[in-house]
Structures are given as structure tokens and as C-alpha cells.
Amino acid sequence: MKQLILMAAGLLMTACCCNQQPTEVEPVATPVVYEAEIQLPAPDLTRGTTVGEALANRRSWREYSVEQLSLEELSGVLYAAAGINRPETKRLTAPSALALYPIRVYAFFKEGIYRYEAEEHKLVRVKEGNYMAVLGAQPFVAEAALNLVYVADLSVYADKPIPAEKVLYLCGQDAAGYAENVNLYTAGTGLRSITRGSASAELLAVIGLDAAQYAFALAQSVGK
Ligand SMILES: Cc1cc2nc3c(=O)[nH]c(=O)nc-3n(C[C@H](O)[C@H](O)[C@H](O)COP(=O)(O)O)c2cc1C
């Protein structure tokens, strides 16, 4: 009898184990602390859908909630835009014409403006405060948790025999690659984004950049 009870208990346990659904592990969501530097964790390269699903879901979003991005999401967004994916050559997730990499990535939060430093995968504060108003008149721009600004450093072309208008064209093309990487990352990870071509004339001055050396290339709102 005792043997029968033990056998039944064993069978029951096996049945329970076999019926168990794999428990989905919730992604870590660390809140961002907007200090002078925001050290981003290494990007989680396993996060998100397949590339095919991301392509199928890619669209421009013009509605955003007030919800902030987590530190892990921010890491993924910046890695997608301009993260170093080949440390031996310091080349990025996005391509660049002539591998000159003129694009500098600025992150505008309600808490301040930060510059992305790819080598250390961190954000460095440029100034505190909410400057979203200089990024465009469409209302969702100020509502999104993050606005990325792609600024071209024209000095990288200084010794290249390329006409000025062609330089601006190349910078715009580079920036579009950065932005589209982000659009695919957001589409694959349940975030929202939109590439935007406009910003106010004060933008460079607000960031503290000299218009003789830098040119606005592209902007992008990112959020939830
Ligand atoms: C270079 C570029 C600049 C854009 N600028 C804006 C913009 O300033 N405001 C906006 O609402 N949408 C902007 N868009 C988004 C387009 O309007 C959008 O991609 C288009 O309507 C197609 O919609 P979809 O992206 O959802 O497929 C821009 C897109 C690109 C590629």
C-alpha cells in the first residue's frame, strides 16, 4: 500500500512538472538617474523580436506616454544608433560614408541634454533642464521620453576634396542609418519612435555647438 501511495505521488509530481509552462523572465528595468554621467549597461543582444518581425512592425509613432525608458532600454537605443559593435576597429552598428563618422548623437530628456560617448557606452551631461521646445513644434516631441539629435561635425571632412553641399548630403545619409537602426530596435522591443527632419534654428546654440563646425542632420523621438 505504502509503495502504491509513493508511486501515485511520483506520477503526480511528474505530471505537474510536465505541465509547467516555461516562466517568462521579465526584462530588468532599472530607472535612469539623470546625473552628470549616465553609465549604460552592456546592451542585451537577446532582447526583442526577430529582425523580420521588427521590419513588419516598423512605423512612425506620433503618440507617446509620459513613461520613461529604463536604463536597459536606453542602452539598447543608443547601441542601435551608434554603439561600437567591432571594438578592434571601433566601427559602429550604423555605417558611415568613407568611415569618417561625422555624426554626434545628443540625447534630450526632460531632465537635460546629454552627449553619447560610444567608446564608454555612456551619456555625458551637456546641460540640465528641459530643452525639448527647440526640437520641433509637433506636440508629441515634447511628450516623448527621449529625443535624439544627430549633429554632423563637418571638421571630419576638412582635408577631403568633397564640395560642401555633398558633405551635407553625406552627413544626412549617415544620420538616416543611425535613425533607422533605432527605428528597428524600437519596433523589435515594444518601444516607439519616429525619424524627424526638423528642429528650430536655435538648436546648435542650445547644445553649445559652433555653427561654423557643426550642422543639424536629423532628429528622432523615442518613447513608449
Ligand atoms: C528624413 C525624414 C524626416 C521626417 N520628418 C518628420 C517630421 O518632421 N515629422 C513627422 O511627423 N514625421 C516625419 N517623418 C516621418 C514620415 O512622415 C513617415 O516616415 C511617413 O509618413 C511614412 O510613415 P511610416 O514611417 O509610418 O511608414 C520623417 C521621415 C524621414 C525619413
The ligand as an SDF file (V2000), in Angstrom:
LIG
                    3D

 31 33  0  0  0  0  0  0  0  0999 V2000
   14.1410   62.1200  -43.1190 C   0  0  0  0  0  0  0  0  0  0  0  0
   12.7570   62.0320  -42.5400 C   0  0  0  0  0  0  0  0  0  0  0  0
   12.2070   63.1300  -41.8950 C   0  0  0  0  0  0  0  0  0  0  0  0
   10.9290   63.0690  -41.3190 C   0  0  0  0  0  0  0  0  0  0  0  0
   10.4460   64.1270  -40.6230 N   0  0  0  0  0  0  0  0  0  0  0  0
    9.2490   64.0430  -39.9970 C   0  0  0  0  0  0  0  0  0  0  0  0
    8.7780   65.1180  -39.2070 C   0  0  0  0  0  0  0  0  0  0  0  0
    9.4410   66.1440  -39.0260 O   0  0  0  0  0  0  0  0  0  0  0  0
    7.5660   64.9650  -38.6020 N   0  0  0  0  0  0  0  0  0  0  0  0
    6.8020   63.8420  -38.7520 C   0  0  0  0  0  0  0  0  0  0  0  0
    5.7030   63.7680  -38.1760 O   0  0  0  0  0  0  0  0  0  0  0  0
    7.2260   62.7980  -39.4950 N   0  0  0  0  0  0  0  0  0  0  0  0
    8.4380   62.8630  -40.1140 C   0  0  0  0  0  0  0  0  0  0  0  0
    8.9190   61.7910  -40.8170 N   0  0  0  0  0  0  0  0  0  0  0  0
    8.1520   60.5530  -40.8580 C   0  0  0  0  0  0  0  0  0  0  0  0
    7.4060   60.3770  -42.1770 C   0  0  0  0  0  0  0  0  0  0  0  0
    6.3300   61.2810  -42.2570 O   0  0  0  0  0  0  0  0  0  0  0  0
    6.9130   58.9210  -42.2490 C   0  0  0  0  0  0  0  0  0  0  0  0
    8.0330   58.0660  -42.3320 O   0  0  0  0  0  0  0  0  0  0  0  0
    5.9910   58.6940  -43.4200 C   0  0  0  0  0  0  0  0  0  0  0  0
    4.7580   59.3830  -43.2490 O   0  0  0  0  0  0  0  0  0  0  0  0
    5.6740   57.2180  -43.6340 C   0  0  0  0  0  0  0  0  0  0  0  0
    5.0760   56.6590  -42.4560 O   0  0  0  0  0  0  0  0  0  0  0  0
    5.7170   55.4400  -41.6800 P   0  0  0  0  0  0  0  0  0  0  0  0
    7.1070   55.8450  -41.2470 O   0  0  0  0  0  0  0  0  0  0  0  0
    4.8120   55.1680  -40.5260 O   0  0  0  0  0  0  0  0  0  0  0  0
    5.8090   54.2990  -42.6300 O   0  0  0  0  0  0  0  0  0  0  0  0
   10.1820   61.8630  -41.4020 C   0  0  0  0  0  0  0  0  0  0  0  0
   10.7390   60.7600  -42.0670 C   0  0  0  0  0  0  0  0  0  0  0  0
   12.0080   60.8290  -42.6180 C   0  0  0  0  0  0  0  0  0  0  0  0
   12.5840   59.6220  -43.2970 C   0  0  0  0  0  0  0  0  0  0  0  0
  1  2  1  0
  2  3  1  0
  2 30  2  0
  3  4  2  0
  4  5  1  0
  4 28  1  0
  5  6  2  0
  6  7  1  0
  6 13  1  0
  7  8  2  0
  7  9  1  0
  9 10  1  0
 10 11  2  0
 10 12  1  0
 12 13  2  0
 13 14  1  0
 14 15  1  0
 14 28  1  0
 15 16  1  0
 16 17  1  0
 16 18  1  0
 18 19  1  0
 18 20  1  0
 20 21  1  0
 20 22  1  0
 22 23  1  0
 23 24  1  0
 24 25  2  0
 24 26  1  0
 24 27  1  0
 28 29  2  0
 29 30  1  0
 30 31  1  0
M  END
$$$$
